[in-house]
């Protein structure tokens, strides 16, 4: 389950980015996870819950995961299309496109802190 290493990586990133005093005030982590990122949100939540067993300092910090839509940008007409049913076809010119511009990411979108 690679979600465990992803959670560890997220927490290491936050620990490098913020001082401990700020981290003690953290109340929520917001992630954006693309449908093609190979990350299962349910498993990521489970891994995050398991993380608290060995790291109880962050037990009150909520994890919010937003799934992002899959989007392509046509190489021919530059039109951006929401991919439906894994059909990578431009809505405008109806040509196939492999230029994925959204849907493969896993981003720390926002971190909330108590004032």
C-alpha positions in Angstrom: 0.0 0.0 0.0 1.9 3.1 -1.3 -0.6 5.4 0.4 1.4 5.0 3.7 4.5 6.3 2.1 2.5 9.2 0.5 1.1 10.2 3.9 4.7 10.1 5.4 5.9 12.2 2.5 3.1 14.8 3.0 3.9 15.1 6.7 7.6 15.4 6.0 6.9 18.1 3.4 4.8 20.1 5.9 7.5 19.6 8.7 10.1 21.1 6.3 7.8 23.9 5.2 6.6 25.1 8.6 8.1 25.5 12.1 6.9 23.2 14.9 5.0 26.0 16.6 3.0 26.5 13.5 2.4 22.8 13.0 1.0 22.6 16.5 -1.8 24.9 15.3 -2.5 23.0 12.1 -6.2 21.9 11.9 -6.7 20.6 8.3 -4.8 19.5 5.3 -6.5 19.8 1.9 -5.3 17.6 -1.0 -6.2 17.5 -4.7 -5.9 14.1 -6.2 -6.3 13.3 -9.8 -8.2 10.3 -11.1 -5.1 9.1 -12.9 -2.8 9.6 -10.0 -3.0 6.0 -8.9 -4.0 7.1 -5.4 -7.2 5.7 -3.8 -8.7 8.4 -1.5 -10.2 5.8 0.8 -6.9 4.1 1.3 -5.2 7.4 1.8 -7.6 8.2 4.6 -6.9 4.8 6.2 -3.1 5.4 5.9 -3.6 8.8 7.5 -5.5 7.3 10.4 -2.8 4.7 10.9 -0.2 7.5 10.8 -1.7 8.8 14.1 -0.8 5.6 15.9 2.9 6.4 15.8 2.5 10.2 15.5 -0.3 11.2 17.9 0.7 14.9 17.8 -1.4 15.4 14.6 -4.4 13.4 15.6 -6.7 16.5 15.6 -5.7 17.5 12.0 -8.4 16.6 9.5 -7.5 15.4 6.0 -9.7 16.5 3.1 -9.3 15.0 -0.3 -10.8 16.5 -3.5 -10.8 14.4 -6.6 -9.9 16.4 -9.7 -11.5 15.8 -13.1 -9.5 14.4 -16.0 -8.9 17.1 -18.6 -7.1 17.2 -21.9 -6.0 20.1 -24.2 -6.2 19.4 -27.9 -2.9 19.7 -29.7 -4.8 20.7 -32.9 -7.3 23.4 -31.7 -6.1 24.0 -28.1 -9.6 23.4 -26.8 -9.8 22.0 -23.2 -12.1 19.0 -22.7 -13.3 17.1 -19.7 -12.6 13.5 -20.4 -15.6 11.2 -19.9 -15.5 7.4 -19.9 -11.8 7.6 -20.6 -12.4 8.9 -24.2 -9.5 11.2 -24.9 -11.4 13.0 -27.7 -11.6 16.8 -28.2 -15.1 18.1 -27.8 -14.4 20.8 -30.3 -12.7 19.1 -33.3 -13.3 15.5 -32.3 -9.7 14.5 -32.7 -7.9 12.2 -30.2 -5.5 13.9 -27.7 -3.0 12.5 -25.3 -2.2 15.9 -23.8 -3.4 15.5 -20.2 -3.4 18.8 -18.3 -5.3 17.7 -15.2 -6.0 14.5 -13.5 -2.6 13.0 -12.8 -1.7 15.3 -9.8 -1.5 14.8 -6.1 -1.1 18.3 -4.5 -1.1 19.7 -1.1 -3.7 22.4 -2.0 -4.2 24.1 1.3 -3.2 23.9 5.0 -5.5 25.4 7.6 -4.2 26.6 11.0 -5.9 27.9 14.2 -5.4 31.6 14.7 
